Amino acid sequence: WGPDSQEVLDMTLRTDRLVKDLLDFLDAKVGRGNWVLGMSADHGVCPIPEIAARQGKDAGRIAPETLKAKAAQALQEAFAKDRPMLPWIEASSRYGPWVWLNRATLKEAKVTRAQAEKVVAEGWAKIPGVLASFTRSQIQSRAAAADPLLDSVRLSFHPDHSGDVTIVPRPYYVISEPITSVKADAYRAIHGSPHPYDTHVPLVVLGPGIEPGVYRERIVPQALVAILAEALHLPVPAGAIAKVPPGVFGKR
């Protein structure tokens, strides 16, 4: 229902009560001062575009079919302008802002995957609501110039399951069919972008030795591994990617 809805307000209040019950249970069954609690979240949420637009934000929806059609049109114009329309794009019901190129068509048209990716990415970059577009070749290349957006996309990429070209929508844009053309569940909020409303999540730790306070520096939820290890007086696992933030345990 989106972060501005009464449903999410209700869920937030209920969650607060659940956390209180959990803390009371720990005090009663484990004993006050004998437990450490860590809480975080895996993602945030994008406001529903129509609500964001009412609030004066530049917001909207990018239809998946628009992405596919623009990709096919760009490829046809670049490589087969004088031929009947070729099936450039594979049909796919897989979720995400990806397009899968038809390998058989590329072979028939004597077009390399890298060439096709580049054409699609350049065409998509002109679509309203698109912030950036990246190709599989860019994502898999470690020689590409440093780019925070590309780094974020890499973290969501899997060579066996991701497509050939993807987009990052502008803030407050989502990949969705227009609400006038589909059933009401299109109103649902989604997530998955690198924008702050999707990536800013809480990280809460509570227990003996932990210094009370609010920490505003950038951190990742994986820091819980190091924090809990420190709280239990155990060595931090060698594979842990994040350290204990300074000050969490005071001067300890």
N, C-alpha and C positions, 0 to 999 in steps of 0.2 A: 504493500500500500504506500510505500514511500516514507521517508523520514519526517515529513510534515503532517502525517496523518494521525487521527485519533487512535487508530489501531496500534501504531508504534508507541504513542504516549502510554496507552494502556499496558503494552508489553513491557515498557521501561519501568513502570510502577510495579508491575508484578515481579520483574526481575530483581528489583530492589528488595522486595519482601523475601524472595527466595534466597538471596545472598545473606540477609539477616538470619533466616532460619539456619543456613549452613554454618554461619559463625557461632550461633547459639549452640548448635549441635556439637561443633568442635570443642567449644569450651566445656560442655557438659560431659562428653565422652572421652576426650583426649586430655583436657585440662588447659586452662588459660595459660599462655606463655609456652606451651609445649608443641605448638604446631606452626607451620609456615604455609601461607596461601599465596599462590600466584594466579593471576587471571589476565587474559588478553582476548583478542579477537582475530579472526583470519582476514577480515576486510570490513570496509565501511559500506556506504551505499550512495548512489547518485539520486538526487531529487528527481521526481517525475518531471519530465521536460515542460509539460503544460503548466505545472505549479511554478517551476523556476521562471518561466516566461512571464507569468502574472506578477512575479516579484521584480520584473525589470531586467532579468538576465537574458543574454543571448543563448537560447536553448532550442532544441528540436530533436527530430528523429531522422536517422539515415536508414532507409529501407534496404534490407539485404538484397532484394531483387534489383534495386538501383545499382548496387555495387557490381553485381554479376553482369547486368546489362551494359554498364559503362565499360567494364573490363573487356567484354566481348566486342563491343563497338570499337574500342581503341585498338584491339588486336587486328580486327578485320581491316580497319583503315590503314594500319601500319604494314600489314603483311599480305593481304589478299583483297585489296581494294576493288579489283575488277572481277572478283569471283563471287558466286553465291555465298551466303553467310555460312561460315564453318562453325562446328561445335567446339568452340575454344575452351569452354568451361565445363568441368565435370559437375554433374548433379550431385549435391551432397546435402544431407540433413544435419550434418555436424554443426554444433554450436560455435559461434565465434565470428570475429570480423575477418575471416580468411576466405580466400578463393583458391580452388584447386584447378590447375591447368590440365587440359586434356593432352596427355603425352602423345596419343596417336595423332591428333590434329597437328601438334607441333612437328612431329616427324614428317607428316605428309606435306606440310608447308615449308619444311626445311628451316625451321626456326628453333634456335636453342632456348632452353628454359630461361637462361639468364636474360636473353634478349626480350622474351615475352614478359618476364617479371618486371623489367625496367619500364616497358610500355604501360603495363597495368598500373604500376606505382605512380607514374607521371600523370596518368589520366585520373586516377583516384584523388590525387592531391588537389585537383581543381573542383572537387565536389563540395558544395557548401556543408559546413559542419565537420570537415575532415581537417585535423591538425597536422598529421603526418602519415606517410605510408612507407612501409618497409618490405623488402623482398627477402625471400629465403636466403639468397646469396649474401645479402648484407648481414643478416642475422648470424649466419654460420661463419662469416669472415671475421677473423680477429684483427684484420688489418684496417677495418673501417675506423674512421675518425671517432674520437670520444663523443658520445651523445647520450645524455641521461635517459631520453625516451627510448633509444635503441637498447640501452642496457636493461631497461625495464621489460621491453618486449622479449629480449633474450631469456629472461627468467621465466617467461610463460611459454617458451617455445619447446616443442618436442619433435625431433625429426621424423618420428613415425606417425605422429598424429596431427601435426600442424600443417597448414596449407603452404602455398607458394608466395602469396602476397597478403599483407594485413594492413589495417589502418589503426590509428589512434584518433578517436573522435576529439573534437574540441571540448573544453569543459561544458558540462550540462547538455551535451548531445549524447544520445544513445543509439545503438543499432537496433532498430525495431521497425516493424511495419507501421504505417500511419494508423492511428487509433480509429479512424473512420472506416477502415477497410477490414478490420479483424474484430474478433470478440473482445469482451471487456477485459480479459486478463492481460491485454497489451498495456494496460495502465500500470502493471506491476513495475516496481523499481528494480533496477539491475545494478551490477557492479562489474569490476574488472579493469577499470582504467587506471593509469598511473597518477590521476589527479588527487589532490589532498582529501577530498570527501570520500574517496575510495580507499586511500592508504593510511589515513590518520586513524589509528585505533588506540584504545587504552592499554596500558600495561600497569597492572596494580600488583604490588607485593606487600605482604603484611606478616609480621612475626617478630620473634625476639632478635634483637641486634640490628634490625632494619631501622634506619633513621627516618622519622616522619618528615614528609615534605613533598613538594611538587617539583618534578624535574621536566624541563621544557626542551632540553637538547634532543636532537634526532636520535632515535633508538629503534631497534627492531624487536619483535616479540621473541625471537630466538634467544635474546639475552636472558630469558627465564632459565635456560639451561645452566648458565654460569651462576646466576643469582641463587638458584636452589642448591647447586653444588656447594657454593660458599656458605649458605645457611646451614647445611648439613656437615660442614667441615670436611668435605670430600674434594679431591682434585677435580678440576674442570675437565670434562672429556676432551680428548685431543681433537676431535672433529668439530667441536663447538665453534661457530663462526662469529659469535659476539661475546664480548667480555662484560664483566660487571661494571655498570656505569659508576663513575666516580661519585662518592658520597652516599651511596645506598646503605652501606654498613657503617657510616660515620667514620671514625678514626681507626676502626678495626683493621 
